[in-house]
């Protein structure tokens, strides 16, 4: 999962920074010329931000920057600059620290847009490039209520788990692309300011195997198969079943060099644990394979510290996690959401439940097979976001991660006086098999809706299409 789009984790859509005495040093220990270089970059960032200079900001990003990816950052900045007028910006560098040639700075920023005040704490990681100091990573600080500095305990109330963070390692919010997939995902940055652990949980859309151990193995194999296609060199060192906190899992250690220019070679350990339908994933990267052996004891200690929070006898773990994320409720076979002003119903023969995956409102599972249907929604669209553009961008993203994509039909539809686009297409998804999809995309009142119905072989699309049509026809708006 070097890029989230190349991971089984995206199937959920498609199918603090806390500085302690033992962590980063304070700014008075940094040589004045180094501190001034850091300030110059941050001041340049903010000046270009005020000017809405996207290309100027991107010039401050190191060629090997992984978090966030440049194109993701470009798109995010463009949307932000189009959405709101910036009236003012203030920043304060709280701490600066170094690790060999890399530098970290925690920056508190306040942006004023209209009557709104946006406050954030971002960790900037810098790395030299030729004669310049450039940004090699941007990470958002954890909520101080989630991480106990004294004990090193990170607690995810949304994900219903906890982890113990070693001294000198920095817990941060999950990387930007993971947040729409995994509730309370977390990034744990190593002292070298480059190696890291990415951890989170998702609800798998379907069973990948007959038991938890096989499901975890299939998930790992699907991820690494995509990863291998993106690599110039790819070596497998170790693989096999593991167990943790009563759940069965699978571990794989690989070393690879990606085709993408500027991205450092790494040695990676994946450890996935299944507690059906939940999948817990740990992706441990030693950036520079020579670091792996020294980092491995810490990787393993963090994984082994995973503890499941109690959820009560009245709820399953999936239901408890879903309840923390839920943006609506299910009554009988009908899901409704006041927040998203919509409802949808499951036909007979389908199970229906709210989802712990942040982008999903509700999921339906075909009782007699593997097929699934979901209602996915998001806020924040602006008037300039055209339906056809939104539809095309998403479908292009799907094409990047699947094989043998073919679209048999596309048509304009209207649901409750709301224009939409209906598409029927097929593709093969590594690790999961052949998909035959009927979907509808809608935009209304600045919200995006996707009714996604996926027939997964050996289920028969001709048999299920009537159910898919019932699901789509049942969708409506409360007001």
C-alpha positions in Angstrom: 0.0 0.0 0.0 2.7 2.4 -0.9 0.0 4.5 -2.6 -3.4 3.8 -1.2 -4.9 3.4 -4.7 -2.7 0.3 -5.1 -4.1 -1.5 -2.1 -6.9 -3.9 -1.1 -7.8 -1.2 1.4 -9.4 0.9 -1.3 -11.8 -2.0 -1.9 -13.8 -0.5 0.9 -14.6 2.2 -1.7 -14.2 0.4 -4.9 -15.8 -3.3 -4.2 0.2 14.0 18.3 2.4 14.8 17.0 3.3 15.0 20.7 6.9 16.3 21.5 8.3 14.9 24.7 11.6 15.0 26.5 12.4 11.6 25.0 11.3 12.6 21.5 12.3 15.7 19.5 14.6 18.3 20.8 13.5 21.9 21.3 14.4 24.7 19.0 17.1 26.2 21.2 19.3 23.2 20.5 19.2 23.8 16.7 21.9 25.8 15.0 20.5 29.3 14.1 21.3 28.9 10.4 19.3 25.7 10.3 16.4 27.2 12.1 16.4 30.1 9.8 16.3 27.8 6.7 13.2 26.1 8.2 11.5 29.5 8.9 12.3 30.6 5.3 10.6 27.5 3.8 7.5 27.8 6.1 7.2 31.6 5.4 7.5 30.9 1.7 4.8 28.2 2.0 2.4 30.7 3.7 3.2 33.5 1.3 2.4 31.3 -1.7 -0.6 30.0 0.1 -2.0 33.6 0.5 -1.4 34.1 -3.3 -3.1 30.8 -4.1 0.0 29.8 -5.9 -0.3 26.0 -6.2 2.7 25.5 -8.5 4.8 27.7 -6.2 3.8 25.5 -3.2 4.6 22.3 -5.0 8.2 23.6 -5.7 8.7 23.5 -2.0 8.0 19.7 -2.0 10.9 17.2 -2.1 10.9 14.9 -5.2 10.8 11.9 -2.8 8.0 13.2 -0.6 5.5 10.4 0.1 3.0 12.1 2.4 1.1 13.6 0.9 1.7 12.6 -2.8 2.2 15.7 -5.0 -0.8 15.2 -7.1 -3.0 14.6 -4.1 -1.6 17.9 -2.6 -2.2 19.7 -5.9 -5.8 18.6 -6.1 -6.4 19.5 -2.4 -5.0 22.9 -2.7 -6.9 23.7 -5.9 -10.2 22.7 -4.3 -9.4 24.7 -1.1 -8.5 27.8 -3.0 -11.6 27.6 -5.1 -13.9 27.0 -2.1 -13.2 29.8 0.3 -11.5 33.2 0.3 -8.5 33.4 2.7 -8.6 36.6 4.8 -5.6 36.0 6.9 -3.1 33.4 8.1 -0.9 33.2 11.2 1.6 30.6 12.2 3.8 29.7 15.1 6.7 27.3 15.0 6.5 25.4 18.3 9.5 23.1 18.2 12.2 22.2 15.8 14.3 19.0 15.9 16.9 17.2 13.7 17.8 13.7 12.8 21.0 13.6 10.8 20.2 15.6 7.6 16.4 15.6 8.2 14.6 18.2 10.3 11.1 18.2 11.9 9.1 21.3 12.8 5.7 21.4 14.6 3.8 24.4 13.3 0.5 25.8 14.7 -1.5 27.6 12.0 -4.6 29.7 12.1 -6.5 30.5 8.9 -9.3 33.0 8.7 -11.9 32.5 5.9 -14.9 34.7 6.4 -16.1 34.3 9.9 -14.5 30.9 10.3 -11.2 30.2 12.0 -9.4 27.0 11.1 -6.7 25.9 13.6 -4.3 23.0 12.9 -1.0 21.6 14.2 1.1 20.1 11.3 4.4 18.4 11.5 6.7 19.5 8.6 9.5 17.1 7.8 12.4 18.7 5.8 15.1 17.0 3.8 18.0 18.6 1.7 17.7 18.5 -2.0 20.7 19.9 -4.0 21.2 23.3 -2.5 17.7 23.6 -1.0 15.8 22.4 2.1 12.5 21.0 0.9 9.4 19.5 2.6 9.6 15.7 2.7 6.4 15.1 4.7 3.3 16.7 6.2 1.5 15.0 9.1 -1.3 16.2 11.3 -1.1 16.1 15.0 -3.2 13.7 17.0 -5.9 15.0 19.4 -4.2 15.3 22.8 -7.0 13.3 24.3 -6.1 10.3 22.3 -2.4 10.0 23.4 -1.0 9.9 26.9 2.5 11.3 26.8 3.5 9.8 30.1 2.4 6.2 29.4 2.8 6.3 25.6 -0.7 4.8 25.2 -2.7 5.7 22.1 -6.4 5.0 22.4 -8.8 4.9 19.5 -12.3 5.2 20.8 -13.7 5.1 17.2 -11.7 2.1 16.3 -12.1 0.4 19.7 -8.4 -0.4 20.1 -5.2 0.9 21.8 -1.5 0.8 21.0 1.6 1.5 23.1 4.1 3.9 21.4 7.8 3.6 22.2 9.8 6.6 23.4 11.3 8.5 20.5 8.5 7.4 18.1 5.8 9.9 17.1 2.1 9.0 16.8 0.3 11.1 14.2 -3.1 11.0 12.4 -3.3 8.5 9.6 -1.8 9.5 6.2 -4.2 11.8 4.2 -5.3 9.1 1.8 -6.1 6.6 4.5 -8.5 8.8 6.4 -11.4 8.2 4.0 -10.9 4.4 4.3 -10.1 3.5 7.9 -11.6 5.0 11.1 -8.9 6.5 13.4 -6.0 5.2 11.2 -2.7 6.2 12.7 0.9 6.9 11.4 3.8 6.2 13.8 6.9 7.9 12.7 10.3 6.4 13.6 13.1 8.6 15.0 14.7 8.8 11.6 11.7 10.9 10.5 11.2 8.7 7.4 10.5 5.1 8.4 7.0 4.5 9.8 4.1 2.2 10.7 0.7 2.8 9.1 -2.1 1.1 11.1 -5.8 1.1 10.9 -8.9 -1.1 10.5 -11.5 -1.6 7.8 -14.6 -3.6 7.3 -14.0 -5.9 4.4 -16.8 -5.8 1.9 -16.8 -9.6 1.6 -15.1 -12.7 2.9 -11.8 -13.4 1.3 -11.5 -16.9 2.7 -13.2 -19.6 4.7 -11.5 -18.4 8.0 -9.8 -15.4 9.5 -6.3 -16.7 8.8 -7.0 -17.2 5.1 -8.8 -13.9 4.8 -5.8 -12.0 6.2 -3.5 -14.0 3.8 -5.6 -13.1 0.8 -5.7 -9.4 1.8 -1.9 -9.4 2.1 -1.4 -11.2 -1.2 -3.8 -8.8 -3.1 -1.9 -5.8 -1.8 1.5 -7.2 -2.5 0.5 -8.3 -6.0 -0.4 -4.8 -6.9 2.7 -3.5 -5.2 4.9 -5.9 -7.2 3.6 -4.6 -10.5 4.7 -1.1 -9.4 8.2 -2.2 -8.5 11.5 -2.4 -10.5 12.9 -5.0 -8.0 10.9 -7.1 -5.6 12.1 -9.6 -3.1 10.1 -11.7 -0.6 12.0 -12.6 2.5 9.5 -14.2 4.9 5.8 -15.0 5.1 3.4 -17.1 7.1 0.5 -17.1 9.6 0.6 -15.2 12.9 -1.9 -14.5 15.7 -2.5 -11.5 17.8 -5.1 -10.6 20.5 -7.1 -13.7 19.7 -7.3 -12.9 16.0 -5.7 -14.9 13.2 -3.3 -13.1 10.8 -0.7 -13.3 8.1 2.8 -11.7 7.9 4.9 -10.9 4.8 8.3 -9.2 4.6 9.4 -7.8 1.3 12.1 -5.4 -0.1 11.4 -3.4 -3.2 12.2 -0.3 -5.3 9.3 1.4 -6.9 9.2 2.6 -10.5 8.2 6.1 -9.3 11.2 8.4 -9.6 12.7 9.7 -6.4 11.0 7.3 -4.0 13.5 5.6 -1.7 14.0 1.9 -1.6 12.5 0.2 1.4 12.0 -3.1 3.3 8.4 -3.6 4.4 6.6 -5.8 6.8 2.9 -6.3 6.5 0.9 -7.9 9.3 -2.8 -8.2 8.7 -5.2 -9.7 11.3 -8.8 -10.6 10.6 -11.7 -10.7 13.0 -14.4 -11.1 10.4 -15.6 -8.8 9.0 -13.0 -6.5 10.4 -9.4 -6.4 9.1 -6.6 -4.8 11.2 -3.6 -3.8 9.1 0.0 -2.9 10.1 2.3 -1.7 7.3 5.8 -1.2 8.7 8.4 0.5 6.4 12.1 0.8 6.9 13.0 3.5 4.4 16.4 2.3 3.5 16.4 -1.5 3.8 19.6 -1.5 5.9 17.6 0.0 8.8 15.1 -2.9 8.9 16.9 -5.2 11.3 17.3 -2.4 13.9 13.7 -1.3 13.5 12.1 -4.7 13.6 12.0 -5.1 17.4 10.1 -1.8 17.6 7.8 -2.8 14.8 7.0 -6.0 16.5 6.6 -4.4 19.9 4.1 -1.9 18.6 2.1 -4.6 16.8 2.1 -6.8 19.9 0.8 -3.9 22.0 -2.5 -3.9 20.1 -5.3 -4.3 22.6 -9.0 -4.4 21.9 -11.2 -2.1 23.9 -14.4 -3.6 25.4 -17.5 -3.0 23.4 -20.2 -4.5 25.7 -22.3 -7.6 25.4 -25.1 -6.0 23.4 -22.9 -5.2 20.4 -20.5 -7.1 18.2 -17.1 -5.4 17.6 -18.2 -4.5 14.0 -21.4 -2.9 15.3 -19.5 -1.0 18.0 -17.1 0.5 15.5 -19.8 1.2 13.1 -21.8 3.0 15.8 -18.9 5.4 16.3 -18.9 6.2 12.5 -22.6 5.9 11.7 -24.1 8.8 9.9 -27.6 7.3 10.0 -29.6 4.3 11.2 -31.3 1.1 10.0 -34.9 0.4 10.7 -36.0 -2.9 9.4 -34.6 -3.0 5.8 -34.5 0.8 5.4 -31.5 3.0 6.1 -32.0 6.8 6.6 -29.7 9.7 7.3 -30.8 13.2 8.4 -27.2 14.4 8.0 -27.2 13.4 4.3 -30.9 13.9 3.8 -31.5 10.5 2.2 -32.8 7.0 2.5 -32.4 3.6 0.8 -33.8 0.1 1.2 -32.5 -3.4 0.9 -34.6 -6.0 -1.0 -35.4 -9.4 0.5 -32.4 -11.7 0.6 -29.9 -9.0 1.6 -28.5 -8.1 5.0 -28.2 -4.4 5.7 -26.0 -2.6 8.3 -24.3 0.7 8.8 -20.5 0.7 8.1 -17.4 1.6 10.2 -15.7 2.7 7.0 -15.9 6.6 7.0 -16.9 7.1 3.4 -19.8 4.6 3.5 -23.2 5.2 4.9 -24.7 1.7 4.6 -23.7 -1.7 3.3 -25.9 -4.6 2.0 -24.7 -8.1 1.7 -26.3 -10.7 -0.6 -27.1 -13.6 1.7 -26.7 -16.4 -0.9 -23.4 -15.2 -2.4 -20.5 -12.7 -2.4 -22.2 -9.7 -3.9 -22.5 -6.4 -2.1 -24.3 -3.0 -2.5 -23.3 0.2 -0.8 -24.4 3.8 -0.4 -21.3 6.1 -0.3 -21.6 9.8 0.3 -19.4 12.9 1.0 -19.9 16.5 1.6 -18.0 19.6 0.5 -18.7 19.8 -3.2 -18.8 23.3 -4.6 -21.1 24.7 -7.3 -18.4 24.4 -9.9 -18.1 20.6 -9.4 -19.9 19.2 -12.4 -21.6 15.8 -12.3 -19.9 14.4 -15.3 -16.4 15.5 -14.1 -17.0 14.0 -10.6 -18.2 10.7 -12.3 -15.3 10.6 -14.7 -12.6 11.3 -12.1 -13.9 8.5 -9.9 -14.2 6.0 -12.8 -10.7 6.8 -13.9 -9.4 6.1 -10.3 -11.2 2.7 -10.5 -9.5 1.9 -13.8 -6.1 2.5 -12.3 -6.4 -0.3 -9.7 -8.3 -2.9 -11.6 -7.7 -5.1 -14.7 -9.7 -5.7 -17.9 -12.1 -2.8 -17.3 -14.9 -2.5 -19.8 -18.1 -0.4 -19.7 -21.2 -1.8 -21.4 -23.5 1.2 -20.9 -23.7 4.7 -19.6 -26.8 6.9 -19.4 -28.2 10.0 -17.8 -30.9 9.3 -15.1 -33.1 11.4 -12.8 -33.8 10.3 -9.2 -36.2 12.5 -7.2 -35.6 15.4 -9.6 -31.9 15.0 -9.2 -29.8 14.3 -12.3 -27.4 11.4 -12.2 -25.2 9.1 -14.3 -25.8 5.3 -14.4 -23.0 3.1 -15.5 -22.7 -0.7 -16.0 -19.2 -2.1 -16.3 -16.9 -5.1 -15.5 -13.4 -5.5 -14.2 -11.1 -8.0 -12.5 -9.7 -7.1 -9.1 -6.7 -9.1 -7.9 -7.4 -11.2 -4.9 -11.2 -10.9 -5.2 -12.1 -11.9 -8.8 -14.5 -10.7 -11.5 -16.9 -7.8 -10.7 -20.0 -6.8 -12.7 -21.1 -3.4 -11.5 -24.2 -1.3 -11.8 -23.8 2.1 -10.1 -25.4 5.6 -10.0 -23.6 8.9 -9.2 -25.6 11.9 -8.0 -24.8 15.4 -6.7 -27.3 17.5 -4.7 -26.8 20.4 -2.3 -23.0 20.1 -2.3 -23.2 16.4 -1.4 -21.9 13.5 -3.5 -23.9 10.2 -3.6 -22.8 6.9 -5.1 -25.2 3.9 -5.2 -22.7 1.1 -5.8 -24.0 -2.4 -6.6 -21.3 -5.1 -7.2 -22.0 -8.6 -8.5 -18.9 -10.7 -7.7 -18.5 -14.0 -9.4 -19.6 -16.8 -9.1 -22.8 -14.8 -8.5 -24.9 -14.2 -11.6 -25.4 -10.6 -12.7 -28.5 -11.4 -14.7 -30.1 -12.8 -11.5 -29.0 -10.0 -9.3 -29.7 -7.1 -11.6 -33.4 -7.0 -10.6 -32.3 -6.6 -7.0 -29.8 -3.9 -8.0 -32.6 -2.0 -9.7 -34.8 -2.2 -6.6 -32.0 -0.8 -4.5 -31.4 2.1 -6.9 -35.1 2.8 -7.2 -35.5 2.8 -3.4 -33.1 5.6 -3.0 -34.6 9.0 -2.2 -34.2 12.3 -0.3 -36.0 13.0 2.9 -36.7 16.6 1.9 
